[in-house]
C-alpha cells in the first residue's frame, strides 16, 4: 500500500479477504481503489465470514470496479466464524473445538469447488443489493475504523513482550515504556487482542472475561513471518 502505483499484470485477478462489518476491510477497499486493473479479464472475490450469507461485499466491489470499467465475474463467501468479540457480549462466542473443526472442514470442501470454478473462468451469480441496514453500518465502520483503537488498553497482565506490536499488519502499535500505544490507523483486525499471550489487551468493557480465538491451523509465528518489522 506504500507504493505510488500498483499494477495487476495477470489477466485473472482475485481479492481474498475476511469480511469486516458486513463488507470489505478499509485497507482492502483502499487497495482496490489504487490498483490498475487494465490487464484483468476475469475478476473474482472469495471472503470468509462468520455471520449471515447476505453480506454487503459484492455491491461494494461492484462500485469500486465501475470507475475502472471492470466487472465482478464471481464472488463467493465461506462461512467459518467471527472473531469479533468487541461488538457485543451476547454474540460471536468463541466456537467449541468440535464446532470449529466442522466449520473449517466444510469451508475447505467449499473452497475446492470454488477453486475449480475460478480455474475455468466461470462466471458466478453476483449479488448486487443487500439488506439496507448493512450499508449504513458498514460505511459508519469505514468512517470510524482508524480511531476505534482508542478503546484498546492493557490490563495488569501485560508484561511488555511486544507481540502486539509485531503482529499488527499496519504497524499501528508502538511500545512506550514496554506498554502498547495505538497510533490511530487501526483496521480492527483484532490480531493484537486475540494473539496476546497474556490475554492482557482489552477493547472497552466488551472483551473482559471473554475467550480469545486463534485459527487452529495458523500459528502465530507464521503470521509474524509475513509481517517483518
JOJO-V868651 format. One line per field, one symbol per residue. ss: DSSP state (A for helix, B for strand, O for the rest). Layout:
ss: ???
This chain:
ss: OOOOOBBOOOOBBBBBBBOBOOBOOAAAAAAAAABBOOOOOBBBBBBBBOOOOOOOAAAAAAAAAAOOOOOOOBBBBBBOOOOOOOOOOOOOOOOOAAAAAAAAAAAAAAAAAAAAAAAOOOOOOOOOOOOAAAAAAAAAAAAAAAAAAAABBBOOOOOOOOAAAAAOOOOOBBBBOOBBBBOOOOOOOOAAAAAOOOOOBBBOOOOOOOOOOOOOOOOAAAAAAOOOO
